[in-house]
Amino acid sequence: MSFSSKIAIQGPGLKKQGIIILQTFFIGLFTYIELWLRSGVGIITGVIILLSFYGGIRFGRPGTTYVAVVTPPLAFAFSALFWTIILVGFKPSRVAIDVVAALASEAPYLIIGALYGWFIFLNAKAKKRPPKVRG
C-alpha cells in the first residue's frame, strides 16, 4: 500500500448525526483526559481537534462538510465547560477562568481547523456554481 493512495471506506460515509457524535465523543474524551492528568488542556486535545476536523470532512457523506466544520468548536466549548464543572465543582469564578483559559489555549488549533474546513466547504460550493458567461 502506498502512502499516496486514499483509504477506501465502505458505503457512502457518515451522516450528519454520526459526524456530530464522533467528533463530540473524541474531543470530550481527550479533553477529560488532559484536564484530569494536567489540570489544563494542551497539545493532545489540539491534535484531536484537528483530526476531528479532518476526519469529519474526509469520512462524511457529500453535503456534510458544514456540520463537520461547525461541530468541533462547539463540542470543545461544551466539553471544556462540562468537564471543568465536574472536576472543579460549581464555583462560578473558577469555572469561568478555567473555561476561558481552555478556550484560549486551544484557539490556534480551532482557528487552523476552521480555516481548513471553511476552505474545503467554500471551495466545494464554488465548484458547484455554473461558470459565468462573459459577453
C-alpha positions in Angstrom: 0.0 0.0 0.0 1.5 3.3 -1.0 1.1 6.5 1.0 -0.4 8.4 -1.9 -3.5 6.1 -2.2 -6.6 7.1 -0.4 -8.2 5.0 2.3 -11.2 3.2 0.8 -14.3 3.4 3.1 -17.2 1.1 2.7 -20.6 2.7 2.0 -21.4 6.4 1.4 -19.9 7.7 4.6 -21.1 9.2 7.9 -24.4 11.1 8.2 -24.5 14.4 9.9 -25.6 12.8 13.2 -22.6 10.4 13.1 -20.2 13.2 12.5 -21.5 15.1 15.5 -21.4 12.1 17.8 -17.9 11.0 16.8 -16.4 14.5 16.9 -18.0 15.3 20.3 -17.0 11.9 21.7 -13.4 12.2 20.8 -13.0 15.8 21.7 -14.8 15.3 25.0 -12.8 12.2 25.9 -9.4 13.7 25.2 -10.4 17.0 26.9 -11.3 15.0 30.0 -8.1 13.0 29.9 -5.9 16.1 29.7 -7.9 18.1 32.3 -7.6 15.1 34.6 -3.9 14.5 34.1 -2.6 18.0 33.7 -5.4 20.3 35.1 -5.5 22.0 31.7 -5.8 21.3 28.0 -2.9 21.4 25.6 -1.4 19.8 22.5 -3.1 16.4 22.8 -6.6 18.0 22.7 -5.4 20.3 20.0 -4.3 17.5 17.8 -7.5 15.6 18.4 -9.5 18.8 17.4 -7.5 19.0 14.1 -8.0 15.3 13.5 -11.8 15.7 14.1 -12.0 18.5 11.6 -10.1 16.3 9.0 -12.0 13.1 9.9 -15.4 14.7 9.7 -14.7 16.2 6.3 -12.9 13.1 5.0 -15.4 10.4 6.2 -18.6 12.4 5.9 -21.1 12.0 3.1 -21.4 14.6 0.4 -23.2 17.6 1.9 -22.0 17.1 5.5 -19.0 19.4 5.3 -20.8 22.3 7.0 -21.6 20.1 10.0 -18.0 18.7 10.1 -16.7 22.3 10.3 -19.1 23.8 12.8 -19.2 20.9 15.3 -15.6 20.8 16.8 -15.5 24.3 18.3 -19.0 23.8 19.8 -18.0 20.3 21.0 -14.8 21.6 22.6 -16.5 24.6 24.3 -19.2 22.3 25.7 -16.8 19.6 26.9 -14.4 22.2 28.5 -17.3 23.7 30.4 -18.8 20.3 31.3 -15.5 18.7 32.5 -14.4 21.8 34.3 -17.7 21.8 36.3 -17.3 18.1 37.0 -13.7 18.3 38.1 -13.6 21.6 39.9 -17.2 21.9 41.2 -19.6 24.7 40.7 -17.6 27.7 41.7 -18.6 30.3 39.1 -15.5 32.4 39.1 -13.1 29.4 39.0 -15.2 27.7 36.3 -15.2 30.9 34.2 -11.5 31.4 34.4 -10.7 27.7 33.6 -13.1 27.6 30.6 -11.7 30.9 29.2 -8.1 29.5 29.7 -9.0 26.3 28.0 -10.6 28.1 25.0 -7.5 30.4 24.8 -5.0 27.5 24.9 -6.9 25.7 22.1 -7.5 28.8 19.9 -4.7 28.2 17.5 -5.9 24.6 16.8 -9.5 25.8 16.4 -8.5 28.6 14.0 -6.3 26.3 11.9 -9.0 23.6 11.7 -11.7 26.2 10.9 -9.7 27.8 8.2 -9.1 24.4 6.6 -12.7 23.3 7.0 -14.2 26.6 5.6 -11.7 26.5 2.7 -12.9 23.0 1.8 -16.6 23.9 2.2 -16.4 27.2 0.2 -14.2 25.6 -2.5 -16.8 22.8 -3.0 -19.6 25.3 -3.1 -17.8 27.4 -5.7 -17.2 24.3 -7.9 -20.9 23.6 -7.9 -21.7 27.1 -9.3 -22.1 27.3 -13.1 -19.3 29.3 -14.8 -20.0 33.0 -15.5 -20.7 33.8 -19.1 -18.8 36.8 -20.4 -20.2 38.9 -23.1 
